[in-house]
Amino acid sequence: MAITLETIVKLPTSRKILILAGLVAVIVGLYLYLIYWPNLDLLKKKKAEMGTLETQVRELRIVAANMKRFQAEAAKLREELQLAITQLPTSKEIPALLSNVSQLGKESGLEFLLFKPAPEVSREFYAEIPVEIRVKGTYHNVALFFDRVGRLPRIVNISEVSMDNAKETSGRWEINTACTATTFKFIEKSPEELAKEKEKKPVESKSKSKETPPKKP
């Protein structure tokens, strides 16, 4: 028996509801099978990408809001770096600086038992030059020596201080003091190294328009 629209119209209401429910189920099933499920992974991926982009946008907004502060901090750090570099002696100044440290010890009333420069320790743009020192004298003289070294225009750090063998001599107590005096030097690059760095920099375009120099009135 052929099913026509007229046949369906004459069916009881309960049958009509069942047929309608069946049609809806078929449509939903086709949608899930042909459209939703095949694109479910793509949808999840796009949602994840959207979340990442939203996070990046928030971070960029924070950076933009603090740009002036970041620029001010960067300028301050550049100034501090430049000041630190001016306090680093060059290779030619190291012997005179070490001689100055030794002379300050003698002027402070200390007797040098050891003054031994250790191998340099290279860093990015500077090198550490540690010197093993052992002196004999009163606690006051040692403190005076450390104070004078700290007042030098060049950076000299005193570390690893140890004191022992205290003895009374001529009515005063003398001690042996060991320490490490570390100075620093700026690593001067050779012309070859500077040339290599220059080659790495992008070559600026020479096709810039020439500005007409201002004329005197």
C-alpha atoms as an extended CHARMM CRD file, in Angstrom:
* protein
*
       217  EXT
         1         1  MET       CA              0.0000000000        0.0000000000        0.0000000000  PROA      1               0.0000000000
         2         2  ALA       CA              1.4770000000        3.3250000000       -1.0860000000  PROA      2               0.0000000000
         3         3  ILE       CA              1.8660000000        5.9780000000        1.6160000000  PROA      3               0.0000000000
         4         4  THR       CA              0.6220000000        9.3550000000        0.4510000000  PROA      4               0.0000000000
         5         5  LEU       CA              0.0850000000       12.6680000000        2.1740000000  PROA      5               0.0000000000
         6         6  GLU       CA             -3.6490000000       11.9800000000        2.2250000000  PROA      6               0.0000000000
         7         7  THR       CA             -3.0180000000        8.6400000000        3.9180000000  PROA      7               0.0000000000
         8         8  ILE       CA             -0.8890000000       10.2960000000        6.5880000000  PROA      8               0.0000000000
         9         9  VAL       CA             -3.5360000000       12.9720000000        7.1890000000  PROA      9               0.0000000000
        10        10  LYS       CA             -6.1560000000       10.2950000000        7.8370000000  PROA      10              0.0000000000
        11        11  LEU       CA             -3.9560000000        8.4990000000       10.3920000000  PROA      11              0.0000000000
        12        12  PRO       CA             -4.7430000000        8.8070000000       14.0890000000  PROA      12              0.0000000000
        13        13  THR       CA             -2.9740000000       11.5730000000       15.9930000000  PROA      13              0.0000000000
        14        14  SER       CA             -0.7870000000        9.0950000000       17.8830000000  PROA      14              0.0000000000
        15        15  ARG       CA              0.5120000000        7.6810000000       14.5920000000  PROA      15              0.0000000000
        16        16  LYS       CA              1.1900000000       11.1690000000       13.2650000000  PROA      16              0.0000000000
        17        17  ILE       CA              3.2410000000       11.9680000000       16.3760000000  PROA      17              0.0000000000
        18        18  LEU       CA              5.2510000000        8.7660000000       15.9550000000  PROA      18              0.0000000000
        19        19  ILE       CA              5.9570000000        9.5370000000       12.2960000000  PROA      19              0.0000000000
        20        20  LEU       CA              6.9880000000       13.1220000000       13.1620000000  PROA      20              0.0000000000
        21        21  ALA       CA              9.2410000000       11.8830000000       15.9550000000  PROA      21              0.0000000000
        22        22  GLY       CA             10.8170000000        9.3990000000       13.5550000000  PROA      22              0.0000000000
        23        23  LEU       CA             11.4990000000       12.1150000000       10.9890000000  PROA      23              0.0000000000
        24        24  VAL       CA             13.0590000000       14.3550000000       13.6480000000  PROA      24              0.0000000000
        25        25  ALA       CA             15.2280000000       11.4650000000       14.8490000000  PROA      25              0.0000000000
        26        26  VAL       CA             16.3940000000       10.7600000000       11.2880000000  PROA      26              0.0000000000
        27        27  ILE       CA             17.2340000000       14.4350000000       10.7000000000  PROA      27              0.0000000000
        28        28  VAL       CA             19.1110000000       14.7190000000       14.0100000000  PROA      28              0.0000000000
        29        29  GLY       CA             20.9540000000       11.4760000000       13.3060000000  PROA      29              0.0000000000
        30        30  LEU       CA             22.0080000000       12.6460000000        9.8550000000  PROA      30              0.0000000000
        31        31  TYR       CA             23.1860000000       15.9750000000       11.3050000000  PROA      31              0.0000000000
        32        32  LEU       CA             25.2480000000       14.2590000000       14.0050000000  PROA      32              0.0000000000
        33        33  TYR       CA             26.7050000000       11.6850000000       11.6270000000  PROA      33              0.0000000000
        34        34  LEU       CA             27.3960000000       13.9250000000        8.6420000000  PROA      34              0.0000000000
        35        35  ILE       CA             28.1380000000       17.3470000000       10.2020000000  PROA      35              0.0000000000
        36        36  TYR       CA             28.6300000000       17.4800000000       13.9750000000  PROA      36              0.0000000000
        37        37  TRP       CA             30.8600000000       14.4900000000       14.7310000000  PROA      37              0.0000000000
        38        38  PRO       CA             33.2190000000       14.9430000000       11.7440000000  PROA      38              0.0000000000
        39        39  ASN       CA             33.7690000000       18.5810000000       12.8020000000  PROA      39              0.0000000000
        40        40  LEU       CA             33.9030000000       17.9830000000       16.5700000000  PROA      40              0.0000000000
        41        41  ASP       CA             37.7260000000       17.7320000000       16.6930000000  PROA      41              0.0000000000
        42        42  LEU       CA             38.0420000000       20.8040000000       14.4950000000  PROA      42              0.0000000000
        43        43  LEU       CA             35.6800000000       22.6830000000       16.8050000000  PROA      43              0.0000000000
        44        44  LYS       CA             37.7480000000       21.7380000000       19.8670000000  PROA      44              0.0000000000
        45        45  LYS       CA             40.9340000000       22.8150000000       18.0860000000  PROA      45              0.0000000000
        46        46  LYS       CA             39.4360000000       26.1770000000       17.1300000000  PROA      46              0.0000000000
        47        47  LYS       CA             38.2350000000       26.7430000000       20.7000000000  PROA      47              0.0000000000
        48        48  ALA       CA             41.7560000000       26.0130000000       21.9970000000  PROA      48              0.0000000000
        49        49  GLU       CA             43.2430000000       28.4280000000       19.4480000000  PROA      49              0.0000000000
        50        50  MET       CA             40.7000000000       31.0420000000       20.4660000000  PROA      50              0.0000000000
        51        51  GLY       CA             41.6780000000       30.6350000000       24.1200000000  PROA      51              0.0000000000
        52        52  THR       CA             45.3700000000       31.0230000000       23.2250000000  PROA      52              0.0000000000
        53        53  LEU       CA             44.6750000000       34.1470000000       21.1730000000  PROA      53              0.0000000000
        54        54  GLU       CA             42.6070000000       35.6680000000       23.9800000000  PROA      54              0.0000000000
        55        55  THR       CA             45.4860000000       35.0400000000       26.4140000000  PROA      55              0.0000000000
        56        56  GLN       CA             47.9720000000       36.6650000000       24.0200000000  PROA      56              0.0000000000
        57        57  VAL       CA             45.6840000000       39.6620000000       23.5750000000  PROA      57              0.0000000000
        58        58  ARG       CA             45.4320000000       40.1110000000       27.3540000000  PROA      58              0.0000000000
        59        59  GLU       CA             49.2240000000       39.8810000000       27.7020000000  PROA      59              0.0000000000
        60        60  LEU       CA             49.7640000000       42.3980000000       24.8940000000  PROA      60              0.0000000000
        61        61  ARG       CA             47.3040000000       44.7810000000       26.5110000000  PROA      61              0.0000000000
        62        62  ILE       CA             49.2260000000       44.5190000000       29.7920000000  PROA      62              0.0000000000
        63        63  VAL       CA             52.5210000000       45.1780000000       27.9800000000  PROA      63              0.0000000000
        64        64  ALA       CA             51.0250000000       48.1300000000       26.1120000000  PROA      64              0.0000000000
        65        65  ALA       CA             49.6710000000       49.5900000000       29.3510000000  PROA      65              0.0000000000
        66        66  ASN       CA             53.1280000000       49.3370000000       30.9750000000  PROA      66              0.0000000000
        67        67  MET       CA             55.2120000000       50.2620000000       27.9180000000  PROA      67              0.0000000000
        68        68  LYS       CA             56.3190000000       53.6510000000       29.2720000000  PROA      68              0.0000000000
        69        69  ARG       CA             57.3930000000       52.0870000000       32.5660000000  PROA      69              0.0000000000
        70        70  PHE       CA             59.3230000000       49.3430000000       30.7420000000  PROA      70              0.0000000000
        71        71  GLN       CA             61.0570000000       51.9270000000       28.5590000000  PROA      71              0.0000000000
        72        72  ALA       CA             62.0280000000       53.9830000000       31.6140000000  PROA      72              0.0000000000
        73        73  GLU       CA             63.3920000000       50.8830000000       33.3750000000  PROA      73              0.0000000000
        74        74  ALA       CA             65.3520000000       49.8900000000       30.2570000000  PROA      74              0.0000000000
        75        75  ALA       CA             66.8660000000       53.3840000000       30.0170000000  PROA      75              0.0000000000
        76        76  LYS       CA             67.8250000000       53.2470000000       33.7020000000  PROA      76              0.0000000000
        77        77  LEU       CA             69.4480000000       49.8250000000       33.2550000000  PROA      77              0.0000000000
        78        78  ARG       CA             71.4390000000       51.1240000000       30.2770000000  PROA      78              0.0000000000
        79        79  GLU       CA             72.6940000000       54.0360000000       32.3760000000  PROA      79              0.0000000000
        80        80  GLU       CA             73.6610000000       51.7000000000       35.2320000000  PROA      80              0.0000000000
        81        81  LEU       CA             75.4440000000       49.3750000000       32.7960000000  PROA      81              0.0000000000
        82        82  GLN       CA             77.3600000000       52.2740000000       31.2810000000  PROA      82              0.0000000000
        83        83  LEU       CA             78.3540000000       53.4700000000       34.7590000000  PROA      83              0.0000000000
        84        84  ALA       CA             79.5110000000       49.9650000000       35.7060000000  PROA      84              0.0000000000
        85        85  ILE       CA             81.5790000000       49.7180000000       32.5200000000  PROA      85              0.0000000000
        86        86  THR       CA             83.3460000000       52.9910000000       33.3470000000  PROA      86              0.0000000000
        87        87  GLN       CA             84.3280000000       51.4570000000       36.6990000000  PROA      87              0.0000000000
        88        88  LEU       CA             85.9040000000       48.4220000000       35.0280000000  PROA      88              0.0000000000
        89        89  PRO       CA             89.6110000000       48.9070000000       34.3570000000  PROA      89              0.0000000000
        90        90  THR       CA             91.0870000000       47.9950000000       31.0020000000  PROA      90              0.0000000000
        91        91  SER       CA             93.8380000000       45.4080000000       30.5860000000  PROA      91              0.0000000000
        92        92  LYS       CA             96.5000000000       48.1400000000       30.6550000000  PROA      92              0.0000000000
        93        93  GLU       CA             95.2460000000       49.4390000000       34.0160000000  PROA      93              0.0000000000
        94        94  ILE       CA             95.2380000000       46.0880000000       35.8630000000  PROA      94              0.0000000000
        95        95  PRO       CA             98.9420000000       46.0250000000       36.9280000000  PROA      95              0.0000000000
        96        96  ALA       CA             98.7140000000       49.5740000000       38.2920000000  PROA      96              0.0000000000
        97        97  LEU       CA             95.4670000000       48.7500000000       40.1190000000  PROA      97              0.0000000000
        98        98  LEU       CA             96.9500000000       45.6540000000       41.7740000000  PROA      98              0.0000000000
        99        99  SER       CA            100.0380000000       47.6320000000       42.7190000000  PROA      99              0.0000000000
       100       100  ASN       CA             97.7480000000       50.2710000000       44.2270000000  PROA      100             0.0000000000
       101       101  VAL       CA             95.9450000000       47.6330000000       46.3220000000  PROA      101             0.0000000000
       102       102  SER       CA             99.2760000000       46.3340000000       47.6070000000  PROA      102             0.0000000000
       103       103  GLN       CA            100.4420000000       49.8620000000       48.4290000000  PROA      103             0.0000000000
       104       104  LEU       CA             97.2220000000       50.5730000000       50.3480000000  PROA      104             0.0000000000
       105       105  GLY       CA             97.8930000000       47.5070000000       52.4920000000  PROA      105             0.0000000000
       106       106  LYS       CA            101.3890000000       48.6960000000       53.3540000000  PROA      106             0.0000000000
       107       107  GLU       CA            100.1450000000       52.2140000000       54.0840000000  PROA      107             0.0000000000
       108       108  SER       CA             97.5540000000       50.6780000000       56.4240000000  PROA      108             0.0000000000
       109       109  GLY       CA            100.3630000000       49.1040000000       58.4680000000  PROA      109             0.0000000000
       110       110  LEU       CA             99.9960000000       45.5410000000       57.1910000000  PROA      110             0.0000000000
       111       111  GLU       CA            102.7380000000       43.0610000000       56.3740000000  PROA      111             0.0000000000
       112       112  PHE       CA            102.0040000000       41.0610000000       53.2200000000  PROA      112             0.0000000000
       113       113  LEU       CA            102.5690000000       37.3300000000       53.5690000000  PROA      113             0.0000000000
       114       114  LEU       CA            100.9480000000       36.4690000000       50.2070000000  PROA      114             0.0000000000
       115       115  PHE       CA             99.8070000000       38.4480000000       47.1770000000  PROA      115             0.0000000000
       116       116  LYS       CA             99.0330000000       35.9790000000       44.3910000000  PROA      116             0.0000000000
       117       117  PRO       CA             96.8620000000       36.8180000000       41.3470000000  PROA      117             0.0000000000
       118       118  ALA       CA             94.7640000000       33.8060000000       40.2940000000  PROA      118             0.0000000000
       119       119  PRO       CA             93.6950000000       32.9180000000       36.7170000000  PROA      119             0.0000000000
       120       120  GLU       CA             91.1050000000       35.1960000000       35.1320000000  PROA      120             0.0000000000
       121       121  VAL       CA             87.4700000000       34.1130000000       34.9470000000  PROA      121             0.0000000000
       122       122  SER       CA             85.8730000000       35.3120000000       31.6960000000  PROA      122             0.0000000000
       123       123  ARG       CA             82.2770000000       36.4930000000       31.6170000000  PROA      123             0.0000000000
       124       124  GLU       CA             80.1910000000       37.9480000000       28.7840000000  PROA      124             0.0000000000
       125       125  PHE       CA             81.8080000000       41.3740000000       28.4710000000  PROA      125             0.0000000000
       126       126  TYR       CA             84.1510000000       41.4380000000       31.4540000000  PROA      126             0.0000000000
       127       127  ALA       CA             86.6200000000       39.2100000000       33.2770000000  PROA      127             0.0000000000
       128       128  GLU       CA             87.1110000000       38.6060000000       36.9970000000  PROA      128             0.0000000000
       129       129  ILE       CA             90.6760000000       38.8550000000       38.3070000000  PROA      129             0.0000000000
       130       130  PRO       CA             90.8910000000       37.3080000000       41.7850000000  PROA      130             0.0000000000
       131       131  VAL       CA             93.9510000000       37.8710000000       43.9710000000  PROA      131             0.0000000000
       132       132  GLU       CA             94.7410000000       35.6960000000       46.9830000000  PROA      132             0.0000000000
       133       133  ILE       CA             95.9300000000       37.8970000000       49.8440000000  PROA      133             0.0000000000
       134       134  ARG       CA             97.3330000000       37.0450000000       53.2590000000  PROA      134             0.0000000000
       135       135  VAL       CA             98.4630000000       39.8310000000       55.5740000000  PROA      135             0.0000000000
       136       136  LYS       CA             99.6370000000       40.2690000000       59.1400000000  PROA      136             0.0000000000
       137       137  GLY       CA             98.6030000000       43.1780000000       61.3420000000  PROA      137             0.0000000000
       138       138  THR       CA             96.1150000000       44.4460000000       63.8840000000  PROA      138             0.0000000000
       139       139  TYR       CA             92.3690000000       44.1750000000       63.4030000000  PROA      139             0.0000000000
       140       140  HSD       CA             92.2060000000       47.9660000000       63.1190000000  PROA      140             0.0000000000
       141       141  ASN       CA             94.8190000000       47.9710000000       60.3370000000  PROA      141             0.0000000000
       142       142  VAL       CA             92.9380000000       45.2470000000       58.4380000000  PROA      142             0.0000000000
       143       143  ALA       CA             89.6690000000       47.1860000000       58.7090000000  PROA      143             0.0000000000
       144       144  LEU       CA             91.4530000000       50.3430000000       57.5130000000  PROA      144             0.0000000000
       145       145  PHE       CA             92.8570000000       48.4480000000       54.5100000000  PROA      145             0.0000000000
       146       146  PHE       CA             89.4380000000       47.0840000000       53.5470000000  PROA      146             0.0000000000
       147       147  ASP       CA             87.9130000000       50.5550000000       53.8620000000  PROA      147             0.0000000000
       148       148  ARG       CA             90.5750000000       52.1090000000       51.6150000000  PROA      148             0.0000000000
       149       149  VAL       CA             90.1450000000       49.3840000000       48.9980000000  PROA      149             0.0000000000
       150       150  GLY       CA             86.3870000000       49.9990000000       49.0120000000  PROA      150             0.0000000000
       151       151  ARG       CA             86.9890000000       53.6880000000       48.2540000000  PROA      151             0.0000000000
       152       152  LEU       CA             89.0030000000       53.0230000000       45.0920000000  PROA      152             0.0000000000
       153       153  PRO       CA             87.4400000000       54.4620000000       41.9120000000  PROA      153             0.0000000000
       154       154  ARG       CA             87.6750000000       51.0170000000       40.3050000000  PROA      154             0.0000000000
       155       155  ILE       CA             85.6450000000       48.0510000000       41.5450000000  PROA      155             0.0000000000
       156       156  VAL       CA             87.5370000000       45.7730000000       43.9370000000  PROA      156             0.0000000000
       157       157  ASN       CA             85.5080000000       43.3070000000       46.0220000000  PROA      157             0.0000000000
       158       158  ILE       CA             86.8850000000       41.7020000000       49.1870000000  PROA      158             0.0000000000
       159       159  SER       CA             85.5170000000       38.2270000000       49.9580000000  PROA      159             0.0000000000
       160       160  GLU       CA             86.3390000000       34.9270000000       51.6870000000  PROA      160             0.0000000000
       161       161  VAL       CA             87.8120000000       36.7060000000       54.7170000000  PROA      161             0.0000000000
       162       162  SER       CA             89.2750000000       34.5370000000       57.4730000000  PROA      162             0.0000000000
       163       163  MET       CA             91.4000000000       35.4400000000       60.5070000000  PROA      163             0.0000000000
       164       164  ASP       CA             93.6170000000       33.2320000000       62.6670000000  PROA      164             0.0000000000
       165       165  ASN       CA             96.8640000000       32.9500000000       64.6310000000  PROA      165             0.0000000000
       166       166  ALA       CA             96.2780000000       35.9550000000       66.9060000000  PROA      166             0.0000000000
       167       167  LYS       CA             99.4450000000       36.9040000000       68.8260000000  PROA      167             0.0000000000
       168       168  GLU       CA            100.4260000000       39.7360000000       71.1290000000  PROA      168             0.0000000000
       169       169  THR       CA            103.4720000000       41.5750000000       69.8190000000  PROA      169             0.0000000000
       170       170  SER       CA            104.9760000000       44.6580000000       71.4840000000  PROA      170             0.0000000000
       171       171  GLY       CA            101.8270000000       45.2750000000       73.4790000000  PROA      171             0.0000000000
       172       172  ARG       CA             99.3850000000       44.8910000000       70.5860000000  PROA      172             0.0000000000
       173       173  TRP       CA             97.4700000000       41.9630000000       69.1680000000  PROA      173             0.0000000000
       174       174  GLU       CA             98.2370000000       40.9750000000       65.5950000000  PROA      174             0.0000000000
       175       175  ILE       CA             96.3320000000       38.4720000000       63.4710000000  PROA      175             0.0000000000
       176       176  ASN       CA             96.8470000000       36.7760000000       60.1480000000  PROA      176             0.0000000000
       177       177  THR       CA             94.0770000000       37.6560000000       57.7180000000  PROA      177             0.0000000000
       178       178  ALA       CA             93.4010000000       35.7990000000       54.4700000000  PROA      178             0.0000000000
       179       179  CYS       CA             91.0040000000       37.0780000000       51.8240000000  PROA      179             0.0000000000
       180       180  THR       CA             90.3520000000       37.2580000000       48.1060000000  PROA      180             0.0000000000
       181       181  ALA       CA             90.3830000000       40.6490000000       46.4060000000  PROA      181             0.0000000000
       182       182  THR       CA             88.5440000000       40.4600000000       43.0990000000  PROA      182             0.0000000000
       183       183  THR       CA             88.7730000000       43.1930000000       40.5300000000  PROA      183             0.0000000000
       184       184  PHE       CA             87.2470000000       43.2350000000       37.0940000000  PROA      184             0.0000000000
       185       185  LYS       CA             88.3460000000       44.3360000000       33.6580000000  PROA      185             0.0000000000
       186       186  PHE       CA             86.3940000000       45.2430000000       30.5730000000  PROA      186             0.0000000000
       187       187  ILE       CA             87.0690000000       42.7800000000       27.7420000000  PROA      187             0.0000000000
       188       188  GLU       CA             88.2560000000       44.8490000000       24.8260000000  PROA      188             0.0000000000
       189       189  LYS       CA             87.3160000000       43.2740000000       21.5110000000  PROA      189             0.0000000000
       190       190  SER       CA             89.8810000000       42.9840000000       18.7560000000  PROA      190             0.0000000000
       191       191  PRO       CA             89.3710000000       44.7160000000       15.3820000000  PROA      191             0.0000000000
       192       192  GLU       CA             88.6690000000       41.2920000000       13.8380000000  PROA      192             0.0000000000
       193       193  GLU       CA             85.8690000000       40.5970000000       16.3510000000  PROA      193             0.0000000000
       194       194  LEU       CA             84.3680000000       44.0450000000       15.8080000000  PROA      194             0.0000000000
       195       195  ALA       CA             84.4850000000       43.4970000000       12.0400000000  PROA      195             0.0000000000
       196       196  LYS       CA             82.6410000000       40.1780000000       12.3900000000  PROA      196             0.0000000000
       197       197  GLU       CA             79.9220000000       41.7990000000       14.5100000000  PROA      197             0.0000000000
       198       198  LYS       CA             79.5770000000       44.5640000000       11.9580000000  PROA      198             0.0000000000
       199       199  GLU       CA             79.0950000000       42.0110000000        9.1710000000  PROA      199             0.0000000000
       200       200  LYS       CA             76.2460000000       40.3880000000       11.0920000000  PROA      200             0.0000000000
       201       201  LYS       CA             74.2860000000       43.6350000000       11.3070000000  PROA      201             0.0000000000
       202       202  PRO       CA             71.7850000000       44.1790000000        8.4760000000  PROA      202             0.0000000000
       203       203  VAL       CA             73.0960000000       46.4620000000        5.7880000000  PROA      203             0.0000000000
       204       204  GLU       CA             71.1170000000       49.6760000000        5.7570000000  PROA      204             0.0000000000
       205       205  SER       CA             69.5680000000       50.7100000000        2.5030000000  PROA      205             0.0000000000
       206       206  LYS       CA             71.4930000000       53.3930000000        0.6440000000  PROA      206             0.0000000000
       207       207  SER       CA             68.4720000000       54.4870000000       -1.3380000000  PROA      207             0.0000000000
       208       208  LYS       CA             67.2310000000       56.9460000000        1.3010000000  PROA      208             0.0000000000
       209       209  SER       CA             66.2460000000       60.3300000000       -0.0290000000  PROA      209             0.0000000000
       210       210  LYS       CA             68.7250000000       63.0830000000        0.7030000000  PROA      210             0.0000000000
       211       211  GLU       CA             67.4510000000       65.9770000000        2.7510000000  PROA      211             0.0000000000
       212       212  THR       CA             68.2730000000       69.4780000000        1.6290000000  PROA      212             0.0000000000
       213       213  PRO       CA             70.4270000000       71.1910000000        4.2640000000  PROA      213             0.0000000000
       214       214  PRO       CA             68.8480000000       74.3030000000        5.7590000000  PROA      214             0.0000000000
       215       215  LYS       CA             70.0800000000       77.5640000000        4.3370000000  PROA      215             0.0000000000
       216       216  LYS       CA             71.1880000000       80.5090000000        6.3940000000  PROA      216             0.0000000000
       217       217  PRO       CA             68.6160000000       83.2950000000        6.5230000000  PROA      217             0.0000000000
